[in-house]
Amino acid sequence: MPVAIDEAQENITKGMSIQRGCENDCIYCFARHATTRFASSFINKEQPWTEPVKIESLKKARAGQTTILFPFTHDITEINVNDCIDFVKMQIASETNVIIVTKARRSVTTKMCEALKEHRDQVMFRFTIGSMSNDTLIFWEPGAPSFEERIESIEIASEMGFDVSAGLTPYLDINEDDTVRLIEYLNGMDEINRHVWISKMNNPMPALSCAGRIDETTMSTARELAASQTREHILSLHDRVKHLPKVRYISNVSSIIFGDSSSC
Ligand code: SF4
């Protein structure tokens, strides 16, 4: 029997994927940077990130791994949704739970929920939303869906009976008030019955360089965002949202707040 999904474990489990490359084209994408840096025989360094390459032999989670995050080096789109559903079903069949992490497209969420509705006890969604501003989302995640579409996806998954979390992973607004407004909004959504995860952006400079985004506008926005996510700012943010019951922190934030590397 599979064990119940324990979200507290979600950040220490390994992410799995079916392809390398992603249409969302996030300019801070660490996976793009890592793939280019550690390119192996199966991936061509010159392959554009927005033209994904399938992983030839898909694996089940390793023995003893009760929960995986999926996907890790791509998102779920109209092009790969059927392959993603097959992959999730393969993990479920071997009694591994799956937390689907996605900047969700409405049509894709509908398809996933329909295909996986018999497995609601083994599948949950975490919808990634780093800002309420579509200008901000388009700047950082040019190929990803709008704020409104991601919210609709939350509603669809909840209506279909799935457990739902959201993730400001990372949060993208420079102004703390905007981040607080988004956290309060998500915390207040009845459709989110689990958590609202928060992380800051890790050093984006290698990823920006990898994405060819070293123009002055991008670099200065990245510097401004980094300056708004220092220890002092994170403690201030925590102070303003710590009373919200769904708020949880990914390790790069919890280590600043609580002085350890756990996710709380
Ligand atoms: S959705 Fe994830 S994998 Fe895709 S480009 Fe954005 S950060 Fe990278």
Residues whose N, C-alpha, C, O or C-beta is under 5 A from the ligand:
A	BS01	SF4	C22 N24 D25 C26 C29 A31 F72 T73 H74 D75
